[in-house]
Amino acid sequence: MPSPDPDDMKRAAQARLVAFVIAGTMILWMGAQWLGGELGWETRFVFLFDFAAIAAFVWAMVVTYQIWRGRRG
């Protein structure tokens, strides 16, 4: 069995990181929404969590696009 290509290993590690970031962001964002509702946080604080989640998702999309482009090239 041939050994895996180092570039494939790097892309696999990046894909795992993206998966963890997406899953972690969703869990933290949903928890922040619930906690904000329970504790009666002001809307501006809850929007901070929304913007942080959006930033994490945009990062994940950019890295996923880079992985896809690297695989095609």
N, C-alpha and C positions, 0 to 999 in steps of 0.2 A: 504494500500500500504506500503510495507516494506521500511525502510529508506535505502539510498544507502550505500554501503560499503565504509569506509574511504579510503581504498586502491584504489577503483575505482574512487573516487573523486580526489585523488592525481594524478592518471594517466590521468584523464580528464584535470586537470589543466596543467600538463606537455604537453599534446597534444595541448592544446590551445597555450601555449608558443611556441612550435615548429612551429605551423602554423603562428603565428605572426612573428617569426624570419625569416621563409622562405619568407613570403610575403614582409616583410620590407627589407630584403636583396635584393630581386629581384628589388624592386622599387628603392632603393638607388644605387644599382649597375648600373642599366640602366640609372639613372639620372647622375651618375658620368661619364659613358661612353659618354653620350650625351654632358655633360658640358665640358669634356676633349677635345672632338672633336671641339666644338665651340670656346673654349679658346686656343686651340693649345697647350695643356699641353704636356710635355715630356712623352715619353713612360714609363719611370720608375715610374712616379707618377700614371699613369693609371694602371700599374701592381700592385701597392699597393692596389688599390680598388679590383682588380681581386683576389689577395691573401686573402684579408679580406673576400670577398664573399665566396671563397672556404673554408676558416676556418669556417664561419658561417654554410655553408651547411654540412660540415663534422660533426660539433657539432650537427646539427639537425638530421643527420643520426644516430649518436651514441645514442642520447636520444630516437629517434624513435625505435631503436633496443632494448634499455632498456625497453621501454614501452611494446613492443611486447613480450619480454622475461618475464616480470612481469605478463603479462596477461596469458601466457601459464602455469606459475608455480603455 
